[in-house]
């Protein structure tokens, strides 16, 4: 986008270097945010996560010895070297104490994968990215800060919609409800209550029964709410923007 000299108003947009009209056919439908984008505020965190993933992949693809046996005496034949290494490996599988002669010395090289904390770093960065996106860490299986009080599935989903999804839902609904997209008087809404936040059958029927008793709806409307075909009226078509 190209803004004015103060940077507070968009003058025009370009796609692949070609300027597009600001309204009418060929124009863009944009969804603006008052806050900096995720790539701007969390770019370092995302890059660190990619680096950790790459480092772990390289370590897995190119394993290297972390312990060597250094011989300070005469060189040994290849057959004796292989026998010595096999005996060392078998002994370590059976016991943790090792015995070396005066001409052999055990040395450690580099760090083990555990010492490199690949797993811990990945979990930490997963938690940071969840915080960056305002998503509960348990939704992406991040182990850090996983203590939480009891709540049922529907309550958890309501919290997720309210704190994580609602800013995006509102931005999309409000923009697509403007007259340049939708006919005047019509409004675009996500059907979250009928899909993601849909209550169990008994809770829905209890609510419908109360509305029937209060005279707020009739039987055909109640049937329609449960996606049942009203008697004698044929199939009904519901148009909804689902998530």
Number of C-alpha atoms within 10 A of each C-alpha: 10 12 12 10 9 6 9 8 11 12 12 15 17 13 9 6 7 8 13 15 13 14 10 9 8 9 14 15 12 11 11 10 10 5 8 9 11 12 11 9 12 16 12 11 16 17 13 15 20 14 13 18 16 12 14 17 11 11 15 11 9 7 10 12 10 12 13 13 16 11 14 10 9 7 9 11 8 9 8 11 13 12 11 14 13 12 11 15 11 11 14 12 8 8 8 7 7 9 10 10 7 9 11 14 13 13 10 11 11 11 13 15 14 9 8 15 14 16 14 13 15 20 18 17 21 21 23 19 20 18 12 14 14 13 18 19 20 15 9 12 13 19 15 15 11 12 8 7 5 8 9 7 10 14 12 14 14 16 15 16 18 12 12 15 15 13 12 12 16 13 14 17 15 13 18 19 17 15 12 12 12 13 10 10 8 11 14 16 16 15 15 16 11 14 11 14 16 14 13 9 9 9 11 13 15 11 10 21 15 12 14 15 10 10 10 11 14 13 14 15 16 18 14 15 14 14 13 13 16 15 10 7 8 8 12 11 9 7 7 12 10 12 10
